[in-house]
Amino acid sequence: MESDDSLELKDRVKRLEAELVCCRKKVDELEKEHCYSGFLIEKALDGITVCSIKKDTMEITFSLWNDRMSEITGFTMADVNEKGILNCFFRDTRQKKKARQRIRTMINNRVFTRDEWSCQSKDGRTRVLSVSPSIINENEVSVNILAIIADMTRIKEMNQQLFQAEKLSSIGKMISGIAHEINNPLTGIIGFSEILLGHSSLPESIRENLMLIFSESLRARKIVNDLLIFARRHSPEKSLCRINDIVADVISLISCELERKCIRIDTYYEHKIPLLVLGDNHQLHQVFLNIVNNAVDALLEKKGERRLRVRTDWVKNRVRVVIADNGHGMDQKTLDRIFDPFFTTKVPGEGTGLGLSISYGIVKEHRGKIYVKSTPGNGTRFAVEIPLAGKENDAVCRDDTDSDECMEGKGALPERLKGKRVLVVDDEEIIRRLLSSFLQKCGMAVETAKNGVEGLKKIKSGEYDLILSDFAMPEVDGRRIFEELERTSPHLINRLVFMSGDVRDRTRDFFDETGVECLQKPFELARLTELLERRL
């Protein structure tokens, strides 16, 4: 028979075994919870860190650094503990000092709120991080902090793109308004210069000065048109385009900038065939302007001769445009991402990372190809290839007459046009005087109206062979004149021609919808002469 002590001992052993089983269960549960918590931390969409910060030296040691933090920054926990997180995130000594002061202020003032930090990842790219810190515990020596870090870089970039788009839209509206105001006096300067140059008795010195005024006014018109091309939005509209003309326009637009930045440009345009393509003029202009601007930026970092080469030619059934520079070039890592959206090698605020990406998309839409070759120190070469258009429309191209051609044939209107009655409606006195003087010299009977109200009164009281009317006028504008004629005298709509320096989309849409011809200001008298011969 067992003693009482033996029985008591066995009972205690059983209780201990039961407690041990219970403890093992709790340990297993804790391990499972730990594994699950670790899994959640590692798979979190945001970065999660735990660190200890010494209050005196601001030395930071991490005990947790999840996978997402490594994806965002490129650094591992071993990297930041070995080198120091400030040394990893900030390359500049002043930035490190400012960051250390921000951390000290946060701890001393007990202000642990969400804040944004701009730092550099391991690959050298700038990252914008939203950091939400909270205290776990602290003692006299250090404070332990849990931080949730969200990568805000892409959101910041998209906000910047939205801001840039809104700014460009505002600039476009402003330029359109300015162009309208400039185009009226430019029309007068161009027109009166032509009239005076038509006098054969002019002394040669005066003729030379007038020719200078005329050519410089054409140059001013070109500058205004270039600004409009750059700032104005266009709906994609494919037609036959001369690649040589588009490339030449781009070079003309930036020629002053190239000269100012001491960049030499060599151009060669293939003239053996027309190099016609079916495309959107404005989109192709944007492609070549983006590539040239990138080349200019690369050349600014080069010491010594800066050279840009632009060439057009053809290969089989494709037009090819080659743009090459002798700048610093690019490595393979950069080349692999050169057409990625938002990828840029420029410092923050100087590049959007969208230019080449948009260009790539435009070239693809035109069934073309874009190539780039580059090596560090040996410059960069872009080549754009676009299918040639058919031969049936070789004669279709933009009609850019030079100043010499414009000076020929003014006033030589057919006899049948003499005595024709023309009404000029414009709120700008210089336009009324110019057209009245020129048309009367051509033997036509001319009346003028200084606004739309007066113009409608004269139309109702008289019969005109042609009505030349400005479109943008106060009170009664060109749209109102058209609507009134459509309502009361529809037969006169075919005799109506608008003159306009207004380049807004809604104005162009009106001309397209109604089919009324528009003489775009500023115009040369040769264009007006051609219109008169065709319409009368």
C-alpha positions in Angstrom: 0.0 0.0 0.0 1.4 3.4 -1.1 2.0 6.0 1.5 0.3 9.3 1.6 3.5 11.1 0.5 3.7 8.9 -2.6 0.1 9.5 -3.6 0.6 13.2 -3.1 3.7 13.2 -5.2 2.0 11.3 -8.1 -0.9 13.8 -7.9 1.5 16.8 -8.2 3.3 15.1 -11.2 0.0 14.7 -12.9 -0.9 18.4 -12.3 2.5 19.5 -13.6 2.1 17.4 -16.7 -1.3 18.9 -17.3 0.2 22.4 -16.8 3.1 21.5 -19.2 0.6 20.4 -21.9 -1.3 23.7 -21.4 1.9 25.7 -21.7 2.9 23.9 -24.8 -0.5 24.7 -26.3 0.0 28.4 -25.4 3.5 28.4 -26.9 2.2 26.8 -30.1 -0.6 29.4 -30.3 1.9 32.2 -29.7 4.2 30.8 -32.4 1.3 30.6 -34.8 0.3 34.2 -34.0 3.8 35.3 -34.4 4.1 33.6 -37.8 0.8 35.0 -38.9 1.8 38.5 -37.7 5.1 38.2 -39.4 3.4 37.0 -42.6 1.0 40.1 -42.5 4.0 42.4 -41.9 6.0 41.0 -44.8 3.1 41.0 -47.2 1.8 44.5 -46.2 1.4 47.0 -49.1 3.2 49.7 -47.0 6.6 49.7 -45.5 6.7 48.7 -41.8 9.7 49.3 -39.6 10.6 49.2 -35.9 13.6 51.1 -34.7 15.4 52.3 -31.6 16.6 55.9 -31.5 19.2 57.1 -29.0 18.2 60.4 -27.6 21.7 61.9 -27.3 23.3 60.9 -30.7 20.1 60.3 -32.8 21.7 56.9 -33.8 19.0 54.7 -35.3 19.0 50.9 -35.2 16.3 48.8 -36.9 14.9 45.6 -35.5 12.1 45.3 -38.2 12.3 46.2 -41.9 9.7 44.4 -44.0 10.0 43.4 -47.7 8.0 46.3 -48.9 10.5 48.7 -47.4 13.2 47.0 -49.4 11.1 47.3 -52.5 10.5 51.0 -52.0 14.0 52.0 -51.1 16.2 49.3 -52.5 18.0 49.0 -49.1 17.9 46.0 -46.8 17.8 46.2 -43.0 21.5 45.1 -43.0 22.3 48.1 -45.3 20.7 50.7 -43.1 22.0 49.3 -39.8 25.6 49.0 -41.2 25.8 52.4 -43.0 23.2 54.4 -41.1 19.8 55.2 -42.6 20.6 58.9 -43.0 23.7 58.0 -45.0 21.6 55.7 -47.2 18.7 58.1 -47.8 20.6 61.4 -48.1 23.8 62.0 -50.2 24.2 65.6 -49.4 25.6 66.6 -46.0 23.2 69.5 -45.5 20.2 67.1 -46.2 21.6 64.7 -43.5 21.9 67.5 -41.0 18.3 68.8 -41.7 16.9 65.2 -41.4 18.7 64.6 -38.1 17.3 67.9 -36.8 13.8 66.9 -37.8 14.0 63.6 -36.0 15.4 65.4 -32.8 12.6 67.9 -32.9 10.0 65.2 -33.3 11.3 63.3 -30.2 12.0 66.3 -28.0 8.6 67.9 -28.7 6.7 64.5 -28.6 5.1 65.3 -32.0 4.6 61.9 -33.7 2.3 62.8 -36.7 2.3 61.8 -40.3 4.9 63.7 -42.4 6.4 63.6 -45.8 10.1 62.9 -46.5 11.9 63.3 -49.8 14.9 60.9 -50.0 16.9 58.9 -52.5 16.5 55.2 -53.1 19.5 52.9 -53.7 19.3 53.4 -57.5 19.6 57.2 -57.0 16.0 58.1 -57.8 14.1 60.5 -55.6 11.3 59.0 -53.5 8.6 60.8 -51.6 7.6 58.8 -48.5 4.7 59.4 -46.2 5.9 58.4 -42.7 3.4 57.7 -39.8 5.4 57.1 -36.6 4.2 56.0 -33.1 6.0 55.3 -29.8 6.2 51.6 -28.7 8.1 52.4 -25.4 11.0 54.5 -24.2 13.4 55.0 -21.4 16.0 57.6 -20.4 18.4 56.4 -23.1 16.3 55.6 -26.2 12.8 55.5 -27.7 11.4 52.7 -29.7 9.2 53.7 -32.7 7.0 51.8 -35.0 6.6 53.5 -38.4 4.3 52.9 -41.3 5.8 54.2 -44.6 3.7 54.7 -47.8 5.4 55.4 -51.2 3.8 58.6 -52.5 6.2 59.1 -55.4 3.8 58.1 -58.2 0.9 60.1 -56.7 3.2 63.2 -56.5 4.3 62.7 -60.1 0.7 62.4 -61.3 -0.3 65.5 -59.4 2.7 67.3 -60.9 1.6 66.2 -64.4 -2.0 67.4 -63.7 -0.6 70.7 -62.6 1.6 71.0 -65.7 -1.4 70.1 -67.9 -3.5 72.8 -66.3 -0.7 75.3 -66.6 -0.2 74.5 -70.3 -3.9 74.8 -70.8 -3.8 78.3 -69.2 -0.8 79.3 -71.3 -2.6 78.1 -74.4 -5.6 80.2 -73.7 -3.4 83.2 -72.9 -1.3 82.8 -76.1 -4.5 82.4 -78.2 -5.8 85.7 -76.9 -2.4 87.4 -77.4 -2.2 86.0 -81.0 -5.6 87.4 -81.8 -4.5 90.9 -80.7 -1.1 90.7 -82.5 -2.5 89.2 -85.7 -4.6 92.3 -86.5 -1.8 94.9 -86.5 0.5 92.3 -88.2 -2.0 92.1 -91.1 -1.9 95.9 -91.5 1.9 96.0 -91.4 2.3 93.2 -93.9 -0.5 94.5 -96.2 0.6 98.2 -96.3 4.2 97.1 -96.8 3.1 95.2 -99.9 1.1 98.1 -101.2 4.1 100.5 -100.9 6.5 98.0 -102.4 4.2 97.8 -105.4 5.1 101.4 -106.3 7.8 101.3 -109.0 9.0 104.9 -108.4 10.3 104.2 -104.9 13.9 105.1 -104.2 16.1 102.0 -103.7 17.0 102.9 -100.1 13.3 103.2 -99.1 12.5 100.0 -100.9 15.2 98.2 -99.0 13.8 99.5 -95.7 10.3 98.6 -96.6 11.4 95.1 -97.6 13.1 94.8 -94.2 9.8 95.8 -92.5 7.9 93.3 -94.7 10.3 90.3 -94.0 10.5 91.0 -90.3 6.7 91.1 -90.1 6.6 87.7 -91.7 9.1 86.6 -89.2 6.9 87.9 -86.4 3.9 85.9 -87.9 6.0 82.8 -87.9 6.9 83.2 -84.2 3.2 83.6 -83.3 2.3 80.5 -85.3 5.1 78.5 -83.7 3.8 79.5 -80.2 0.3 78.4 -81.2 1.6 75.1 -82.4 3.4 74.6 -79.1 0.7 75.7 -76.8 -2.5 74.7 -78.5 -4.3 71.4 -78.2 -5.3 69.6 -81.4 -7.6 66.7 -82.0 -5.7 64.0 -84.0 -6.3 64.7 -87.7 -4.3 62.9 -90.3 -3.6 64.4 -93.7 -0.7 64.4 -96.1 2.3 66.1 -94.5 5.8 66.9 -95.7 8.3 65.6 -93.1 10.9 68.2 -94.3 8.5 71.0 -93.5 7.7 69.6 -90.0 11.3 69.1 -89.1 12.3 72.5 -90.4 9.5 74.1 -88.3 10.9 72.5 -85.2 14.4 73.7 -86.0 13.1 77.2 -86.7 11.3 77.2 -83.3 14.4 76.4 -81.3 17.1 78.1 -83.5 17.4 81.1 -81.2 17.8 78.8 -78.2 20.5 76.8 -79.9 22.4 79.9 -80.8 22.2 81.2 -77.2 23.4 77.9 -75.8 26.3 77.7 -78.3 25.0 74.5 -80.0 26.0 74.0 -83.6 23.3 72.4 -85.8 23.9 70.6 -89.1 20.8 69.8 -91.2 20.3 67.8 -94.3 16.9 67.4 -96.0 16.3 64.8 -98.7 14.7 66.6 -101.7 14.8 63.8 -104.4 11.3 62.7 -103.4 8.6 64.6 -101.5 8.8 62.5 -98.3 5.1 62.7 -97.8 3.5 60.8 -95.0 -0.1 60.4 -93.8 -0.1 61.8 -90.3 -1.1 64.4 -87.8 1.1 67.4 -88.4 0.9 68.7 -84.8 1.6 65.3 -83.3 4.6 64.7 -85.5 5.8 68.2 -84.6 5.6 67.2 -81.0 7.6 64.0 -81.5 10.5 65.8 -83.1 10.4 68.7 -80.7 10.6 66.3 -77.7 13.6 64.5 -79.1 15.4 67.7 -80.0 14.7 69.2 -76.6 16.2 66.1 -74.9 19.3 66.4 -77.1 19.7 70.1 -76.2 19.4 69.2 -72.5 22.1 66.5 -72.9 24.4 68.9 -74.7 24.2 71.5 -71.9 26.3 69.1 -69.7 29.0 68.8 -72.3 32.2 70.8 -72.3 33.7 71.8 -75.6 31.9 71.7 -79.0 28.2 71.0 -78.8 26.8 69.6 -82.0 23.4 68.5 -83.1 22.8 66.8 -86.4 19.3 66.4 -88.1 18.8 64.5 -91.3 15.8 63.3 -93.3 16.0 60.5 -95.9 14.1 57.4 -96.9 14.7 53.7 -96.6 12.6 51.4 -98.9 9.0 52.6 -98.3 9.7 54.6 -95.1 10.6 58.2 -94.3 13.5 58.4 -91.8 14.4 61.3 -89.5 17.7 61.0 -87.6 18.4 63.3 -84.7 21.9 62.9 -83.1 23.9 64.7 -80.6 27.5 64.5 -79.2 26.4 64.8 -75.6 27.2 62.6 -72.6 25.2 59.6 -73.9 23.3 56.9 -71.8 24.1 53.6 -70.3 22.2 50.4 -71.0 20.1 50.6 -67.8 18.8 54.0 -68.9 18.2 52.9 -72.5 16.1 50.0 -71.2 13.7 52.5 -69.6 13.9 55.5 -71.9 10.3 55.2 -73.2 8.8 54.3 -69.8 6.1 56.8 -68.6 7.4 59.0 -65.8 11.0 57.9 -66.2 13.4 60.8 -66.2 17.1 61.3 -65.4 16.5 65.0 -64.7 16.4 66.5 -61.2 12.9 67.0 -59.7 11.0 69.9 -61.2 12.9 69.9 -64.5 11.4 66.9 -66.2 8.1 65.1 -66.3 9.3 61.8 -67.7 6.4 61.8 -70.3 8.0 63.4 -73.4 9.6 60.3 -75.0 6.8 58.0 -73.8 4.2 60.2 -75.6 6.5 60.4 -78.7 6.7 56.6 -78.7 2.9 56.3 -78.6 2.5 58.8 -81.4 5.0 57.0 -83.7 3.3 53.7 -83.1 -0.1 55.3 -84.0 1.4 56.3 -87.3 2.5 52.7 -87.9 6.1 53.8 -87.5 9.2 52.8 -85.5 11.5 54.7 -83.2 15.0 53.6 -82.4 17.7 54.9 -80.0 21.4 54.1 -79.9 23.7 55.5 -77.2 26.8 54.7 -75.2 28.2 56.8 -72.3 30.4 59.6 -73.5 29.6 59.1 -77.2 26.3 60.9 -77.6 22.8 59.7 -78.6 21.2 58.9 -81.9 17.4 58.8 -82.4 15.8 57.5 -85.6 12.1 57.8 -86.4 10.7 55.9 -89.4 7.2 56.4 -90.8 5.6 54.8 -93.9 5.6 56.9 -97.0 2.3 58.0 -98.4 1.1 57.1 -101.9 2.0 59.1 -105.0 -1.5 60.2 -105.8 -1.3 63.3 -103.6 2.3 64.4 -104.2 1.1 67.9 -104.9 -0.7 68.2 -101.5 1.4 70.0 -99.0 1.4 73.1 -96.9 1.7 76.2 -99.2 4.4 78.3 -97.6 5.1 81.1 -100.1 8.2 83.2 -99.5 8.4 86.9 -99.5 9.6 87.2 -103.1 6.7 85.1 -104.4 4.3 87.2 -102.3 5.5 90.4 -104.0 4.5 89.2 -107.5 1.2 89.8 -109.2 -0.5 92.2 -106.7 -3.2 94.3 -108.3 -3.2 92.2 -111.5 -6.8 91.1 -111.1 -8.9 90.0 -114.2 -11.0 92.7 -115.9 -14.2 90.9 -114.9 -13.5 91.7 -111.2 -13.4 95.5 -111.7 -16.5 97.2 -110.4 -17.4 94.3 -108.1 -19.0 95.5 -104.8 -17.3 94.4 -101.6 -18.2 95.1 -98.0 -15.5 95.0 -95.4 -16.7 94.5 -91.8 -14.0 94.8 -89.1 -13.6 96.6 -85.8 -9.9 97.3 -86.5 -9.4 100.5 -88.4 -6.1 99.4 -89.9 -7.8 96.4 -91.5 -10.6 98.5 -92.9 -8.1 101.0 -94.3 -5.8 98.3 -95.7 -8.5 96.4 -97.6 -10.3 99.5 -98.8 -7.0 100.9 -100.2 -6.0 97.6 -101.9 -9.4 96.7 -103.3 -10.1 100.2 -104.6 -6.6 100.2 -106.3 -7.8 96.9 -108.0 -10.8 98.7 -109.4 -13.4 97.4 -107.0 -16.2 99.3 -105.2 -15.6 99.0 -101.5 -17.7 99.9 -98.5 -16.7 99.4 -94.9 -18.4 98.9 -91.6 -16.7 99.4 -88.2 -18.7 96.7 -86.3 -21.2 93.9 -86.8 -24.3 96.1 -86.2 -23.3 98.5 -88.9 -22.4 95.6 -91.2 -25.8 94.0 -90.9 -27.5 97.3 -91.7 -25.4 97.8 -94.8 -26.1 94.2 -95.9 -29.9 94.8 -95.6 -29.8 98.0 -97.5 -27.4 97.0 -100.4 -26.3 94.1 -102.6 -22.7 93.0 -102.4 -20.7 90.5 -104.5 -18.5 89.7 -101.6 -18.6 90.2 -97.8 -15.3 90.2 -96.0 -16.0 90.1 -92.2 -14.0 89.8 -89.1 -15.1 87.0 -86.8 -14.3 88.2 -83.3 -16.0 91.5 -82.8 -17.9 93.1 -79.8 -21.7 93.0 -79.6 -22.4 91.4 -83.0 -19.7 89.0 -84.0 -19.2 86.8 -87.1 -21.4 84.0 -85.7 -24.3 86.4 -85.3 -23.8 87.8 -88.8 -23.9 84.2 -90.2 -27.0 83.3 -88.2 -28.8 86.5 -89.4 -27.9 85.9 -93.0 -29.0 82.3 -92.7 -32.3 83.5 -91.4 -33.0 86.4 -93.7 -30.7 86.2 -96.7 -29.4 82.6 -97.1 -28.3 83.3 -100.7 -25.6 85.7 -99.3 -23.9 83.0 -97.2 -22.0 81.8 -100.3 -20.7 85.4 -100.6 -19.5 85.6 -97.0 -15.8 85.1 -96.1 -14.5 85.5 -92.6 -11.2 87.0 -91.6 -9.9 85.9 -88.2 -6.9 85.8 -85.9 -8.9 83.8 -83.4 -7.4 80.3 -83.2 -9.6 78.8 -80.5 -11.0 75.3 -81.0 -14.6 76.4 -80.9 -13.9 79.0 -83.7 -12.3 76.4 -86.0 -15.2 74.0 -85.2 -17.6 76.7 -86.3 -15.9 77.1 -89.7 -15.8 73.4 -90.2 -19.5 72.9 -89.4 -20.8 75.8 -91.5 -18.3 75.5 -94.4 -17.7 79.2 -94.5 -14.2 80.1 -95.8 -11.9 81.8 -93.4 -8.9 84.0 -94.3 -6.5 83.5 -91.4 -4.9 86.7 -90.1 -2.3 87.8 -90.6 -2.5 87.3 -94.3 -0.6 88.6 -97.3 -2.3 90.4 -100.2 -1.3 87.6 -102.5 -3.6 85.2 -100.6 -6.4 87.8 -100.7 -5.9 88.2 -104.5 -6.1 84.4 -105.0 -9.4 84.4 -102.9 -10.9 87.2 -105.0 -10.1 85.4 -108.3 -11.6 82.2 -107.0 -14.7 83.5 -105.4 -15.8 86.3 -107.8 
